[in-house]
Amino acid sequence: MSGRPARIKRFHDIMELIFSTQDEDIGCDECFRHIDRYVDMVRTGEDPAAVLPQVKRHLDQCGCCREEFEALIAILEAEMRSPSP
């Protein structure tokens, strides 16, 4: 029975995503067109959600795009930490 609360929470999370979509939501292709700008804004301390709210909403809802975003941030941070040749 310990798996039941986890399944209920997962179901709740899925339903929340379904019902939180809006007509002006963007798809993955549109998100990828803006992801570089979004990442730059995050790295400079700006609030990208204020300028690109559709990208923020998409990243909150799409695991694939969120992983891409997080990987891009990680790569750029690693480059900043590594010594220059």
C-alpha positions as CSV (number, residue, x, y, z in Angstrom):
1,M,0.0,0.0,0.0
2,S,3.0,2.4,0.3
3,G,3.0,2.9,-3.4
4,R,-0.6,4.2,-3.5
5,P,0.1,7.7,-2.1
6,A,3.0,8.1,-4.7
7,R,0.6,7.0,-7.5
8,I,-2.0,9.4,-6.3
9,K,0.5,12.3,-6.2
10,R,1.8,11.4,-9.7
11,F,-1.8,11.4,-11.0
12,H,-2.5,14.7,-9.3
13,D,0.7,16.2,-10.9
14,I,-0.3,15.0,-14.3
15,M,-3.8,16.4,-14.0
16,E,-2.4,19.7,-12.8
17,L,-0.1,19.9,-15.9
18,I,-3.0,19.0,-18.2
19,F,-5.3,21.6,-16.8
20,S,-2.6,24.3,-16.5
21,T,-1.9,24.5,-20.2
22,Q,-3.0,27.7,-21.9
23,D,-3.9,28.6,-25.5
24,E,-0.7,30.7,-25.8
25,D,1.6,27.9,-24.6
26,I,4.6,27.2,-26.9
27,G,5.9,23.9,-28.2
28,C,9.4,22.5,-28.0
29,D,10.6,24.1,-31.3
30,E,9.6,27.5,-30.1
31,C,11.2,27.0,-26.7
32,F,14.5,26.0,-28.4
33,R,14.4,29.2,-30.4
34,H,14.5,31.2,-27.2
35,I,16.5,29.0,-24.9
36,D,19.8,30.8,-25.5
37,R,18.4,34.1,-24.5
38,Y,16.6,32.6,-21.5
39,V,19.9,31.0,-20.3
40,D,21.8,34.3,-20.8
41,M,19.2,36.1,-18.7
42,V,19.4,33.5,-15.9
43,R,23.2,33.7,-15.9
44,T,23.2,37.5,-15.7
45,G,20.8,37.6,-12.8
46,E,17.8,38.9,-14.8
47,D,14.3,37.5,-14.5
48,P,13.7,35.6,-17.8
49,A,10.2,34.6,-16.7
50,A,9.2,38.2,-16.8
51,V,10.4,38.6,-20.4
52,L,9.8,35.1,-21.7
53,P,6.9,33.8,-19.6
54,Q,5.9,31.2,-22.3
55,V,9.4,29.7,-22.2
56,K,9.3,29.5,-18.4
57,R,5.9,27.8,-18.5
58,H,7.1,25.4,-21.1
59,L,10.2,24.5,-19.1
60,D,8.0,23.9,-16.1
61,Q,5.9,21.5,-18.1
62,C,8.3,19.8,-20.4
63,G,10.9,17.5,-18.9
64,C,12.9,17.2,-22.2
65,C,13.3,20.9,-22.6
66,R,14.0,21.4,-18.9
67,E,16.8,18.8,-19.2
68,E,18.2,20.6,-22.2
69,F,18.1,23.9,-20.3
70,E,19.8,22.4,-17.2
71,A,22.4,20.8,-19.4
72,L,23.2,24.1,-21.2
73,I,23.5,25.9,-17.8
74,A,25.8,23.1,-16.5
75,I,28.0,23.3,-19.6
76,L,28.4,27.1,-19.4
77,E,29.1,27.0,-15.7
78,A,31.8,24.3,-16.3
79,E,33.4,26.4,-19.0
80,M,33.5,29.4,-16.6
81,R,35.2,27.2,-13.9
82,S,37.8,25.6,-16.2
83,P,41.1,27.5,-16.6
84,S,41.8,29.1,-19.9
85,P,44.6,27.4,-22.0
